[in-house]
Amino acid sequence: MLRLDAQKPARFCDGLTRRDFLHAGAITTLGLTLGDYLSAQQAGHPSPSGRGDGGEGARDVNCIMLFLVGGPSHIDTWDPKPNAPEEVRGPFRPTATNVPGMQITEIFPRMARLADKFSLVRSVYHTATAVHDTGHQMMQTGRLFTGGIEHPHIGCALGYVKGARGEMPPHVLIPRPIGRTGGNLPHGHTAGYLGRQHDPFILNADPSVPDFQVPDLLPPSYISSIRADRRQRMRDAVDGAMDAFESSTQARQLDSSFQLAYRLMSSARAREAFNLNQESEAVRDRYGRTRFGQSCLLARRLIERGVRFVTINMFETVFDEVTWDIHGSRPFTDIAQMSREVVPNFDRAYSALITDLVDRGLYSNTVVTAMGEFGRTPKINPAGGRDHHPGVWTILMGGGPIRGGRIVGESDELGYRPKTRPITSGEVAATLYRALGLDIHRELPGPQNRPIPLVDFGVREIRELF
């Protein structure tokens, strides 16, 4: 840890003595989230026109990815099977939407009125192990991790190619990364082989709590008593005492990103972007005063202010919390609990987000996708729930160049497997990359600088959505 106002030299595990430098509490970001991002501005992106200037597409499109951790049941949500046996069709009736021929279940009344704004992809599937972690990897990166290679999240790849807009990070993850879901495998939210400097900025806070603040944008309490001009000159005052430190690789990275980190930490624009108190009570109520609802509202504010990609994890874990993971018995959720708590939360927040983006003129250049890691088994189990089923499920896509009001693919009569137009996670990734203006054949520097394309050779976008 580094501290600027230390009374004595501080010796750390690397053997270096660092005096009078910023305390890690003041710039947690330099060691982790913000520092990784900011170092990229020097080490990875020397200038906006360096490695990626956003010139691959004519439009500069953003994305909000709503990750529905746990895996929603497609039959109980957006692919109802009213003619299936009772143990398959479940307790919910289909309802018409504002798009002729498109039905979803009755528990999404707000979404039903906005169906012309999003499309349903009803034939997504994968053949990997039916555990949460593999689905997280595949849906957030387009690939299953094999051979020790961790592929980058779509938002991280976008940030690598196009860089940041001004002081705002290109990719923000809120509220927290996916935690324990039973597989003990990577979840796919990092930049993988691109390096930690391209990881998302992680909020690590609940935006629905009354005293919500962003930890990495807050200086420690003692900073407030130091005059602003003195803060700007502190590094000059200690340069002569840091010869050993300045010669290290860490120090060179720190030197190149220090001012950028400080500027972001003290940026009025960054603080304003994360300040939900600037929203009216009516707007906050419209999204719902839940963690997910306020995360969706925060995502809209971030997109408005220059963030390219926002990932929202609806849940952090599937244990001891009411989630989409409806096995039916503790520590999981059953279908009735999902319909009472999870569904209204999603229906309210998702619909408010889409409406807000449309009203503000942002939906035409902001893709919004909602997806889980798999679907659920067609047959309801003895505990009153449904188990993991990667054989087929439904995701939502709309906004930007992606057309709304469409249905792509279909599952069979029991919702067990794709009946038409089977779609892989790679095709989903390719669709997002194309919508974001990237060439899906573009190569990224993989391990040992081996070029790896954004998606595997031969994988194409879902053309029916454009």
SEBA-870146 format. One line per 4 residues: number of its first residue (from 1); their letters; for each residue x, y, z of N, C-alpha, C. Coordinates in pm, whole numbers. Atoms other than C-alpha are relative to their C-alpha. Layout:
BEGIN
NUM> a> X Y Z X Y Z X Y Z  ...;
***
This chain:
BEGIN
1> mlrl> 84 -119 0 0 0 0 87 124 0  -75 -123 16 111 352 -78 -68 113 75  60 -109 -75 64 658 137 81 127 -17  -67 -128 21 140 1023 79 35 72 128;
5> daqk> -19 -81 -118 109 1161 426 61 -78 116  -57 81 -106 292 890 619 108 76 74  -102 -66 -81 503 1018 908 132 -73 -6  -122 80 8 754 735 867 2 -72 -132;
9> parf> -5 81 121 883 544 567 -76 -131 21  71 128 -7 675 237 490 69 -101 -88  -68 103 76 847 -83 383 -102 -108 -35  100 93 49 650 -329 175 64 -132 -41;
13> cdgl> -47 136 23 676 -692 70 97 -11 -115  -94 5 111 874 -608 -243 136 57 39  -129 -48 -48 1153 -461 -31 27 145 -24  -21 -141 32 1109 -104 -150 -57 87 110;
17> trrd> 51 -97 -95 1067 192 82 -68 112 -77  75 -101 73 799 430 -36 -50 104 100  36 -103 -96 767 755 152 -92 103 -63  82 -115 39 508 1023 134 -69 -19 -134;
21> flha> 74 23 124 302 869 -139 -145 -27 33  142 17 -26 -69 814 -179 -29 -131 69  45 119 -70 -222 570 67 -91 -80 -93  84 83 89 -388 275 -104 -147 29 19;
25> gait> 141 -33 -21 -713 379 57 -43 117 -83  35 -115 82 -694 700 -141 -15 -37 -145  7 39 141 -636 527 -471 2 -151 -11  19 143 17 -751 170 -435 1 -34 -148;
29> tlgl> 13 20 144 -811 209 -802 133 -19 -68  -129 15 66 -443 237 -886 50 -142 9  -45 137 -13 -379 -110 -757 -90 -97 -71  93 96 55 -690 -267 -899 -77 61 -116;
33> tlgd> 89 -29 112 -978 -140 -1102 41 121 -83  -29 -117 80 -901 216 -1205 142 -1 -53  -139 -2 45 -528 169 -1220 21 -88 -121  -13 87 116 -557 -124 -1455 -53 68 -125;
37> ylsa> 57 -71 115 -782 77 -1678 88 115 -43  -76 -119 35 -572 391 -1661 137 -32 -56  -128 39 57 -245 214 -1724 -15 -34 -148  23 33 141 -401 96 -2046 4 122 -89;
41> qqag> -2 -121 82 -430 454 -2161 143 33 -44  -139 -24 35 -50 471 -2160 62 -124 -66  -66 120 49 65 112 -2205 -73 -63 -117  77 70 101 -218 -18 -2418 -59 88 -107;
45> hpsp> 62 -92 95 -369 285 -2586 72 134 9  -75 -124 -10 -110 559 -2634 -80 122 -40  82 -112 42 -367 775 -2805 -129 -54 -58  126 49 56 -724 753 -2930 15 -56 -140;
49> sgrg> -18 47 136 -593 694 -3278 106 -108 -9  -103 101 -1 -343 429 -3171 -52 -134 -45  36 136 36 -453 69 -3156 -146 -13 -37  142 11 36 -825 138 -3189 -67 134 12;
53> dgge> 60 -133 -4 -991 463 -3286 -149 -3 -23  145 8 19 -1341 329 -3326 -41 15 -145  32 -23 140 -1317 361 -3703 -50 -121 -74  42 121 69 -1430 6 -3777 -145 7 -44;
57> gard> 141 -10 37 -1796 99 -3786 -38 145 -18  42 -137 26 -1976 404 -3914 -67 61 123  71 -49 -118 -2174 429 -3587 77 -36 126  -64 25 -128 -2039 455 -3237 -109 -44 97;
61> vnci> 112 58 -73 -2276 223 -3051 48 -49 137  -28 46 -136 -2287 143 -2678 -78 -128 27  73 121 -36 -2414 -164 -2497 -22 -7 150  30 36 -138 -2583 -253 -2169 -36 -148 1;
65> mlfl> 24 144 -10 -2565 -624 -2088 -58 -29 137  65 41 -124 -2811 -742 -1825 19 -150 16  -27 143 -14 -2677 -1073 -1702 -86 -56 111  102 53 -89 -2953 -1274 -1541 54 -125 68;
69> vggp> -74 107 -66 -2740 -1484 -1309 -97 -102 62  85 109 -47 -2898 -1819 -1230 -65 -76 -114  57 64 116 -3049 -1888 -1570 -151 -4 3  148 -1 -1 -3417 -1794 -1630 -58 -121 -73;
73> shid> 76 104 70 -3665 -2061 -1727 -65 60 -123  57 -54 123 -3750 -1996 -2090 -149 -26 -9  142 36 9 -4085 -2173 -2057 -85 90 89  75 -85 -93 -4191 -1957 -1760 15 148 -29;
77> twdp> -25 -141 27 -4076 -1633 -1920 -38 38 -143  15 -57 134 -4039 -1563 -2293 -21 -104 -111  28 105 98 -4109 -1897 -2463 -105 -96 56  103 83 -65 -4437 -2024 -2315 -42 -117 -89;
81> kpna> 45 121 70 -4565 -2371 -2407 -140 -39 50  136 23 -54 -4942 -2357 -2343 -60 -134 -37  57 127 45 -5010 -2681 -2530 78 -120 50  -80 109 -55 -4748 -2887 -2347 -71 -60 121;
85> peev> 59 58 -122 -4838 -3124 -2062 17 92 120  1 -90 -115 -4907 -2959 -1727 134 8 69  -129 1 -70 -4575 -3066 -1577 110 70 -79  -94 -75 84 -4401 -2884 -1863 -43 146 -12;
89> rgpf> 41 -137 31 -4610 -2576 -1935 5 94 120  -12 -83 -119 -4602 -2455 -1575 -126 77 32  121 -66 -51 -4842 -2224 -1391 -41 127 -72  27 -132 56 -4831 -1916 -1615 -56 -10 -141;
93> rpta> 63 -3 131 -5050 -1842 -1914 77 95 -93  -59 -94 95 -4919 -1677 -2231 -86 125 -10  74 -125 20 -5015 -1317 -2296 48 65 -129  -37 -70 123 -5020 -1112 -2614 87 121 33;
97> tnvp> -81 -121 -11 -4770 -832 -2664 -47 101 -104  38 -99 101 -4787 -519 -2877 56 -34 -138  -45 51 130 -4627 -723 -3157 -88 -120 -37  86 113 39 -4875 -948 -3341 79 -130 -12;
101> gmqi> -62 130 9 -4785 -1313 -3301 108 -27 104  -101 20 -103 -4535 -1259 -3018 -70 -9 136  55 19 -133 -4642 -1399 -2683 112 -25 101  -87 32 -112 -4463 -1406 -2349 -93 -39 115;
105> teif> 90 39 -107 -4594 -1518 -2012 -60 122 68  80 -106 -58 -4845 -1311 -1820 68 77 113  -65 -63 -115 -4601 -1223 -1543 91 116 -40  -79 -113 49 -4430 -958 -1762 -90 104 -67;
109> prma> 95 -91 63 -4705 -700 -1820 66 123 -62  -67 -119 55 -4470 -404 -1874 75 -34 -128  -73 41 120 -4251 -590 -2122 -95 -24 -117  95 29 107 -4558 -696 -2316 -38 126 -78;
113> rlad> 34 -125 67 -4628 -330 -2394 117 60 -77  -121 -54 64 -4272 -276 -2522 65 -99 -96  -60 107 77 -4220 -586 -2733 53 45 -136  -52 -49 127 -4167 -381 -3048 140 58 14;
117> kfsl> -132 -59 -23 -3847 -250 -2887 109 -106 16  -101 106 -17 -3674 -588 -2838 -40 -121 -82  24 125 71 -3641 -918 -3017 31 -117 92  -22 123 -76 -3655 -1269 -2874 81 -97 -85;
121> vrsv> -78 105 65 -3387 -1519 -2971 -27 -127 79  54 113 -76 -3552 -1846 -2871 72 -132 -22  -66 128 33 -3300 -2103 -2990 148 1 36  -139 2 -48 -2978 -2031 -2802 25 -131 73;
125> yhta> -31 126 -67 -2804 -2345 -2680 151 -11 16  -141 43 2 -2468 -2489 -2577 7 -145 44  -16 143 -28 -2333 -2840 -2531 104 -26 108  -98 18 -107 -2084 -2779 -2249 -70 -47 127;
129> tavh> 54 46 -127 -2129 -2894 -1891 -106 98 51  113 -83 -43 -2454 -2767 -1740 25 59 138  -27 -72 -124 -2295 -2560 -1464 2 149 -31  13 -144 21 -2334 -2187 -1414 125 61 -62;
133> dtgh> -123 -68 38 -1969 -2096 -1462 30 -12 -149  -27 15 143 -1933 -2242 -1812 -94 86 -83  94 -87 71 -2247 -2062 -1923 39 146 11  -47 -138 -17 -2115 -1736 -1777 113 30 -97;
137> qmmq> -112 -18 93 -1795 -1779 -1976 -49 16 -143  38 4 140 -1964 -1860 -2301 -86 119 -41  89 -108 38 -2231 -1592 -2294 65 138 11  -65 -130 -15 -2000 -1310 -2184 122 17 -90;
141> tgrl> -120 -9 85 -1705 -1395 -2411 -21 -62 -138  23 69 127 -1850 -1612 -2689 72 -133 -11  -78 123 5 -1624 -1903 -2601 4 -67 137  -29 76 -121 -1571 -2178 -2347 150 6 25;
145> ftgg> -143 -7 -33 -1240 -2147 -2164 59 -141 1  -69 129 5 -1010 -2438 -2251 150 25 -9  -144 -9 11 -639 -2503 -2231 61 111 82  -54 -106 -84 -592 -2245 -1959 -13 140 -57;
149> iehp> 17 -132 62 -690 -1959 -2191 -132 61 43  119 -74 -38 -934 -1704 -2054 -24 111 -103  32 -96 104 -1099 -1506 -2331 -60 126 61  50 -126 -58 -1198 -1141 -2280 -151 14 -12;
153> higc> 140 -41 4 -1546 -1023 -2195 -20 90 -122  30 -79 119 -1714 -857 -2493 26 148 27  -23 -140 -34 -1704 -521 -2315 146 35 13  -145 -24 -11 -1333 -557 -2243 65 4 -138;
157> algy> -53 -3 138 -1261 -639 -2607 -36 131 -68  41 -128 57 -1460 -333 -2710 89 113 53  -86 -102 -58 -1259 -119 -2467 141 -7 -54  -134 16 57 -934 -262 -2600 8 61 -140;
161> vkga> -3 -46 139 -1024 -183 -2961 -27 149 -11  42 -140 19 -1194 154 -2920 52 94 107  -50 -87 -105 -1044 283 -2596 -111 74 72  95 -73 -83 -1211 524 -2358 -42 130 -67;
165> rgem> 43 -134 38 -1409 838 -2418 33 94 116  -36 -95 -104 -1242 1108 -2215 42 -68 128  -41 50 -130 -1213 1034 -1844 -74 -125 43  82 112 -44 -1476 761 -1825 57 -133 -49;
169> pphv> -47 132 45 -1376 393 -1836 -86 -51 -115  82 52 110 -1487 210 -2150 -99 -107 44  86 111 -43 -1641 -80 -1955 -15 6 151  30 -3 -143 -1809 -65 -1614 -87 -119 35;
173> lipr> 76 114 -48 -1938 -367 -1424 -67 38 132  74 -36 -121 -2212 -312 -1165 -103 -109 32  -63 -63 -115 -2289 -375 -892 127 -71 46  -117 77 -41 -2037 -656 -824 21 -115 -98;
177> pigr> -21 117 86 -1874 -945 -1013 -80 -120 50  64 125 -39 -2040 -1285 -1012 92 -72 97  -79 70 -101 -1926 -1474 -705 -18 -149 -10  7 146 -9 -1974 -1831 -593 -130 -51 -62;
181> tggn> 118 61 62 -2208 -2028 -816 14 -152 -12  -9 145 -9 -2084 -2381 -752 105 -67 -85  -94 66 89 -1830 -2446 -1025 146 28 25  -138 -37 -31 -1517 -2274 -894 83 24 -126;
185> lphg> -67 -29 127 -1431 -2164 -1249 -10 149 -28  14 -141 38 -1371 -1821 -1404 -137 24 -62  134 -32 47 -1696 -1646 -1490 -1 79 -131  -4 -68 129 -1577 -1451 -1794 -22 149 5;
189> htag> 25 -145 -6 -1609 -1093 -1666 126 84 -16  -126 -75 9 -1241 -999 -1705 46 14 -145  -59 -17 133 -1022 -901 -1998 83 -121 -42  -70 121 37 -856 -1243 -1990 141 26 -48;
193> ylgr> -137 -11 51 -546 -1262 -2206 38 141 -45  -34 -138 35 -568 -892 -2294 73 71 113  -69 -59 -113 -436 -816 -1947 -93 76 93  87 -60 -101 -577 -674 -1627 -24 149 -25;
197> qhdp> 22 -143 26 -533 -319 -1751 -123 25 -85  122 -14 81 -833 -386 -1977 -122 -58 71  115 46 -77 -1055 -529 -1702 -102 112 15  100 -105 -23 -1381 -346 -1634 26 76 128;
201> filn> 7 -72 -126 -1410 -76 -1374 -115 -61 79  100 72 -79 -1597 -260 -1098 -54 91 109  61 -91 -95 -1842 -63 -888 22 -44 144  -15 55 -135 -1829 -291 -581 -84 76 103;
205> adps> 91 -69 -93 -2125 -115 -420 -143 -22 -48  142 17 30 -2503 -141 -405 -62 138 -22  52 -135 26 -2657 165 -576 -138 25 59  132 -21 -57 -2989 110 -400 4 42 147;
209> vpdf> -6 -37 -142 -2863 182 -47 -3 152 13  17 -146 -14 -2937 530 89 131 79 -7  -127 -74 -2 -2570 626 138 94 -48 -110  -82 53 110 -2451 485 -195 109 97 -43;
213> qvpd> -114 -72 55 -2105 604 -298 90 -101 -69  -91 86 73 -1841 464 -531 132 -3 74  -121 3 -81 -1550 344 -316 124 50 -72  -123 -33 71 -1286 390 -585 6 145 -46;
217> llpp> -4 -141 34 -1383 752 -646 9 89 124  -1 -76 -124 -1357 854 -280 141 9 56  -126 -13 -72 -1037 996 -132 -23 -26 148  16 19 -143 -972 913 235 -32 131 69;
221> syis> 47 -119 -70 -1102 1153 497 109 103 22  -105 -97 -31 -763 1306 567 38 85 -119  -35 -78 118 -725 1427 207 -72 135 1  80 -121 10 -1000 1685 254 66 119 70;
225> sira> -63 -110 -72 -782 1890 488 123 53 -71  -121 -41 72 -501 1925 236 -39 90 -115  34 -94 106 -509 2217 1 17 -64 -137  -1 62 133 -580 2127 -361 132 23 -72;
229> drrq> -124 -25 74 -270 2296 -498 116 -79 58  -105 80 -61 -50 2111 -248 -8 -144 -47  17 136 49 -199 1780 -359 62 -16 -138  -52 7 136 -102 1858 -715 152 -6 -1;
233> rmrd> -147 -9 2 263 1915 -614 67 -104 89  -60 92 -96 311 1630 -367 106 -91 -61  -97 91 59 488 1402 -605 135 68 -22  -125 -72 20 746 1668 -686 80 9 131;
237> avdg> -67 -18 -128 823 1704 -315 74 -124 46  -63 123 -49 926 1341 -274 82 -70 -107  -71 69 108 1095 1261 -606 141 -40 40  -139 29 -33 1444 1278 -460 17 -117 93;
241> amda> -11 109 -97 1368 1012 -199 -48 -133 -56  62 120 55 1231 752 -439 78 -61 -114  -80 49 112 1519 655 -665 -21 -149 -25  14 145 17 1488 283 -599 -137 -35 -54;
245> fess> 136 30 45 1115 285 -644 -21 41 -144  23 -51 135 1124 494 -960 61 -89 -106  -65 86 98 1348 236 -1127 -79 -128 -26  74 124 16 1090 -43 -1090 -105 12 -110;
249> tqar> 104 1 103 839 -148 -1356 -131 54 55  123 -50 -62 554 -82 -1115 -1 152 4  -6 -146 -12 674 271 -1064 -18 67 -135  15 -61 132 700 341 -1434 -146 0 -43;
253> qlds> 143 3 32 341 227 -1481 -76 102 84  66 -94 -88 236 432 -1182 24 142 -44  -33 -134 44 416 738 -1313 -83 41 -121  74 -32 121 237 715 -1646 -149 13 23;
257> sfql> 144 -2 -22 -106 670 -1490 -42 80 123  34 -68 -125 -84 869 -1166 -92 119 -24  80 -119 22 -217 1194 -1302 -137 -35 -57  128 43 54 -485 1013 -1499 -90 -54 111;
261> ayrl> 79 55 -110 -594 826 -1187 -51 110 91  42 -109 -88 -600 1138 -977 -108 84 -66  98 -81 71 -791 1324 -1245 -137 -68 -1  127 71 -3 -1055 1052 -1261 -60 1 141;
265> mssa> 49 2 -137 -1078 1030 -882 -58 135 40  47 -133 -36 -1126 1404 -862 -88 63 -107  76 -52 113 -1326 1439 -1183 -145 29 38  140 -36 -25 -1652 1625 -1141 -92 -80 -93;
269> rare> 82 75 96 -1781 1445 -1452 -21 -143 49  13 137 -49 -1709 1101 -1305 -91 -5 123  84 -3 -120 -1864 1190 -970 -146 25 -36  136 -31 43 -2167 1333 -1144 -66 -120 -66;
273> afnl> 56 115 69 -2211 1022 -1357 -53 -104 98  38 101 -97 -2234 800 -1049 -97 52 107  82 -61 -104 -2452 1038 -848 -148 -18 -30  141 26 24 -2801 889 -846 -91 101 69;
277> nqes> 83 -101 -67 -2921 1167 -616 -42 112 -95  39 -100 98 -2939 1387 -925 -128 -40 -74  124 45 63 -3232 1177 -1045 -118 32 91  119 -30 -79 -3583 1266 -935 -49 -126 72;
281> eavr> 57 112 -72 -3765 1049 -686 -91 -82 -91  91 71 91 -4018 963 -955 76 -93 -94  -80 83 91 -3750 834 -1192 56 -120 76  -57 110 -78 -3585 628 -920 -107 -102 35;
285> dryg> 109 92 -30 -3920 482 -824 -41 -80 -124  40 68 123 -3996 398 -1186 88 -122 -28  -92 112 19 -3687 175 -1204 -14 -104 111  8 89 -115 -3762 21 -864 117 24 94;
289> rtrf> -105 -28 -99 -3570 79 -542 72 -127 42  -76 123 -24 -3388 -252 -573 141 16 -52  -138 -3 49 -3025 -327 -637 3 -5 -153  2 10 146 -3105 -429 -994 -62 123 -64;
293> gqsc> 66 -118 56 -3342 -140 -1057 90 121 -2  -87 -117 -5 -3098 124 -943 129 -22 -82  -113 30 89 -2816 -52 -1130 -36 35 -145  43 -34 136 -3018 -13 -1451 -4 151 -19;
297> llar> 1 -146 8 -3070 356 -1377 143 53 -8  -140 -42 4 -2698 397 -1309 61 -29 -136  -51 33 133 -2620 222 -1637 -40 105 -102  43 -105 93 -2828 476 -1826 82 127 18;
301> rlie> -80 -120 -26 -2639 761 -1657 143 -16 -54  -137 23 47 -2303 604 -1741 8 4 -152  2 -4 146 -2395 552 -2106 -14 144 -48  17 -141 38 -2511 914 -2127 130 77 8;
305> rgvr> -120 -79 -28 -2175 1031 -1999 127 -61 -55  -117 41 76 -1942 833 -2221 50 -141 20  -40 140 -15 -1909 476 -2094 -53 -79 -119  39 75 120 -1919 239 -2390 -83 -124 32;
309> fvti> 61 131 -28 -2028 -84 -2222 -23 -11 150  33 22 -141 -2204 -154 -1892 -54 -142 15  50 133 -35 -2248 -504 -1753 -68 8 135  73 5 -127 -2512 -549 -1482 -24 -146 35;
313> nmfe> 30 133 -51 -2512 -871 -1284 -121 11 92  121 -12 -81 -2864 -912 -1150 20 -60 138  -32 62 -128 -2730 -1138 -877 149 -31 5  -142 30 -18 -2388 -1210 -732 22 -150 21;
317> tvfd> -9 143 -26 -2456 -1571 -630 -138 -61 -18  129 68 12 -2730 -1833 -660 -39 -68 131  24 67 -127 -2713 -1949 -299 -66 95 100  64 -72 -109 -2944 -1834 -19 -51 138 -41;
321> evtw> 58 -124 51 -3098 -1563 -234 -105 -39 -104  104 30 98 -3413 -1557 -445 49 48 -136  -59 -31 130 -3277 -1571 -802 -76 -74 -110  57 75 112 -3351 -1721 -1143 30 -150 12;
325> dihg> -44 139 -11 -3195 -2051 -1024 -105 -81 77  122 50 -64 -3527 -2222 -954 0 -153 15  1 145 -26 -3431 -2573 -842 -118 -41 86  119 29 -77 -3720 -2550 -598 23 -26 147;
329> srpf> -30 28 -140 -3547 -2645 -273 115 88 47  -106 -83 -56 -3318 -2451 -41 136 -66 -25  -7 -147 -11 -3071 -2289 -80 -39 74 -128  37 -59 128 -3229 -2217 -417 -144 55 5;
333> tdia> 129 -66 13 -3558 -2069 -541 -99 -95 -65  100 76 75 -3885 -2219 -658 -72 93 -99  65 -77 106 -4107 -2105 -944 -87 110 58  89 -101 -59 -4353 -1923 -718 79 118 55;
337> qmsr> -85 -108 -52 -4078 -1724 -544 53 86 -114  -50 -75 116 -3933 -1629 -879 -107 94 -53  107 -83 58 -4269 -1500 -1001 -39 115 92  37 -106 -95 -4329 -1298 -683 108 106 16;
341> evvp> -107 -93 -33 -3988 -1136 -645 91 33 -118  -99 -23 105 -3746 -1180 -934 -64 62 -123  64 -46 124 -3983 -1130 -1226 -48 144 9  41 -141 -6 -4147 -804 -1108 118 96 6;
345> nfdr> -121 -81 -5 -3804 -666 -1030 57 21 -140  -53 -11 137 -3682 -743 -1382 -96 75 -91  99 -61 89 -4004 -641 -1557 -2 152 17  3 -144 -28 -4006 -301 -1388 127 68 -48;
349> aysa> -126 -66 30 -3637 -219 -1427 32 -3 -150  -28 12 144 -3595 -350 -1783 -88 94 -80  93 -86 74 -3904 -168 -1906 30 148 22  -37 -139 -27 -3801 155 -1734 126 39 -76;
353> litd> -124 -28 71 -3455 132 -1887 -25 22 -149  28 -13 144 -3583 77 -2241 -76 130 -27  81 -121 20 -3842 355 -2207 85 126 17  -86 -114 -27 -3588 595 -2062 99 24 -114;
357> lvdr> -94 -14 111 -3334 527 -2336 -70 53 -125  76 -48 115 -3600 578 -2602 -33 148 16  41 -139 -23 -3726 901 -2447 117 97 -9  -117 -87 2 -3374 1041 -2422 78 -7 -131;
361> glys> -67 9 128 -3281 951 -2778 125 -85 1  -122 81 -14 -3022 697 -2662 -16 -142 -52  20 141 37 -3182 370 -2770 48 -28 -142  -44 22 138 -3088 419 -3134 150 -27 -9;
365> ntvv> -142 33 2 -2721 392 -3040 44 -75 126  -33 80 -117 -2740 168 -2733 -68 -136 -10  53 136 -1 -2783 -209 -2755 -28 -39 145  32 57 -132 -2958 -364 -2455 -29 -148 -20;
369> tamg> 22 143 8 -2932 -739 -2417 -17 -56 140  23 68 -127 -3065 -956 -2136 13 -149 -24  -28 141 25 -2939 -1310 -2107 41 -70 129  -50 86 -105 -2878 -1594 -1867 101 -97 -55;
373> efgr> -106 93 40 -2621 -1871 -1877 -54 -129 -60  67 114 61 -2872 -2141 -1976 -149 11 30  141 4 -33 -3240 -2232 -1960 -26 -97 113  36 96 -104 -3426 -2470 -1731 -69 -120 -63;
377> tpki> 59 124 52 -3547 -2826 -1777 -150 18 -25  143 -13 28 -3891 -2850 -1939 -89 -59 109  85 66 -100 -4029 -3090 -1680 28 55 139  -13 -49 -137 -4093 -2946 -1334 39 -116 90;
381> npag> -50 108 -86 -3904 -3147 -1074 -88 -17 125  85 24 -119 -4053 -3293 -752 4 110 104  -10 -109 -97 -3934 -2991 -551 -76 125 -45  75 -115 49 -4147 -2757 -761 85 100 -75;
385> grdh> -88 -88 75 -3864 -2615 -966 44 -63 -130  -58 52 123 -3668 -2665 -1284 152 6 14  -145 9 -16 -3303 -2764 -1313 72 58 -122  -81 -58 108 -3018 -2651 -1539 -28 -70 -132;
389> hpgv> 25 56 133 -3077 -2696 -1910 62 89 -107  -61 -78 108 -2832 -2561 -2170 -47 -42 -139  47 50 130 -3022 -2744 -2446 -67 105 -85  61 -111 73 -3219 -2433 -2540 -49 103 102;
393> wtil> 60 -105 -82 -3319 -2100 -2394 -14 128 -82  34 -124 69 -3425 -1745 -2483 80 116 57  -62 -124 -43 -3235 -1417 -2471 -70 117 -70  59 -122 54 -3346 -1059 -2539 108 87 -61;
397> mggg> -93 -92 63 -3173 -820 -2778 -78 112 -68  64 -112 66 -3265 -474 -2901 86 124 13  -73 -126 -6 -3146 -119 -2946 113 9 -100  -105 -20 101 -2880 32 -3170 -50 -48 -135;
401> pirg> 43 48 131 -2889 -136 -3510 -83 -128 5  75 125 -13 -3069 -443 -3371 -150 31 0  143 -26 16 -3433 -450 -3474 -81 -61 114  91 53 -100 -3714 -500 -3226 -118 -69 -62;
405> griv> 123 62 46 -4034 -699 -3252 17 -126 -82  -25 120 80 -3875 -1009 -3404 19 -121 90  -29 127 -66 -3856 -1373 -3303 94 -76 -90  -99 75 76 -3547 -1561 -3416 10 -140 60;
409> gesd> -8 138 -46 -3547 -1940 -3390 -120 -40 83  106 51 -85 -3784 -2160 -3199 47 -129 66  -28 127 -67 -3761 -2442 -2949 -109 -100 -38  99 102 35 -3945 -2771 -2992 -122 9 91;
413> elgy> 129 -9 -67 -4291 -2842 -2853 11 -5 152  -19 11 -144 -4154 -2920 -2506 105 98 53  -105 -90 -44 -3888 -2652 -2497 127 -71 41  -115 83 -39 -3616 -2915 -2487 125 30 -82;
417> rpkt> -114 -27 88 -3396 -2829 -2786 -46 94 -111  40 -85 112 -3389 -2589 -3082 -73 -81 -108  71 62 111 -3641 -2676 -3350 45 61 -131  -52 -70 118 -3518 -2415 -3598 107 97 45;
421> rpit> -103 -104 -15 -3218 -2185 -3627 75 -9 134  -80 8 -123 -2997 -2316 -3340 110 106 0  -93 -114 -10 -2778 -2030 -3217 96 -23 116  -105 22 -99 -2449 -2057 -3028 37 130 71;
425> sgev> -50 -119 -70 -2288 -1823 -2780 94 80 -88  -88 -73 92 -2033 -1737 -3047 -78 90 -94  84 -83 88 -2311 -1611 -3274 -58 119 77  47 -112 -82 -2448 -1402 -2988 110 104 14;
429> aatl> -113 -94 -10 -2103 -1249 -2937 23 72 -131  -20 -62 131 -2064 -1188 -3309 -107 106 -27  109 -97 18 -2402 -1011 -3311 28 128 77  -32 -118 -80 -2296 -779 -3031 119 75 -60;
433> yral> -116 -67 60 -1959 -709 -3192 -39 77 -126  42 -71 121 -2121 -624 -3524 -83 123 36  83 -113 -39 -2380 -405 -3353 83 114 57  -88 -101 -59 -2098 -224 -3173 99 59 -100;
437> gldi> -82 -58 104 -1926 -151 -3501 136 -63 -16  -129 67 12 -1641 -402 -3477 -2 -104 -111  -17 105 99 -1513 -627 -3751 17 -131 74  -5 124 -77 -1582 -977 -3617 123 -84 -35;
441> hrel> -122 72 37 -1270 -1101 -3800 125 66 58  -115 -68 -59 -1047 -856 -3614 70 -93 97  -79 86 -87 -764 -1029 -3429 50 76 122  -55 -52 -124 -663 -967 -3069 129 -73 33;
445> pgpq> -124 68 -37 -319 -1045 -2926 -23 -98 114  22 101 -101 -361 -1373 -2741 127 -35 74  -122 42 -71 -114 -1560 -2523 117 -17 -95  -121 -1 84 243 -1532 -2656 -21 77 -131;
449> nrpi> 32 -85 115 100 -1270 -2895 -55 -78 -119  65 76 107 -74 -1542 -3094 -133 67 -32  125 -70 33 -356 -1369 -3285 -122 -88 18  127 71 -22 -706 -1472 -3181 -112 92 -48;
453> plvd> 108 -86 51 -1007 -1339 -3374 -108 22 105  108 -29 -94 -1299 -1183 -3191 -94 -118 15  80 122 -5 -1505 -1489 -3280 69 -105 -86  -64 107 75 -1404 -1827 -3418 -31 8 -149;
457> fgvr> 16 -2 145 -1361 -1869 -3790 -130 -69 -40  126 55 49 -1692 -1930 -3966 -121 40 80  113 -45 -82 -1906 -1786 -3685 -49 134 -53  59 -123 52 -2144 -1517 -3804 -101 57 99;
461> eire> 101 -65 -82 -2380 -1270 -3644 -139 -56 -33  139 40 24 -2755 -1335 -3617 -59 103 -97  31 -100 103 -2840 -1162 -3943 -147 42 2  141 -34 -3 -3214 -1173 -3888 -30 119 91;
465> lf> 22 -109 -93 -3172 -909 -3617 37 137 -59  -46 -127 58 -3030 -642 -3852 -86 41 -121;
***
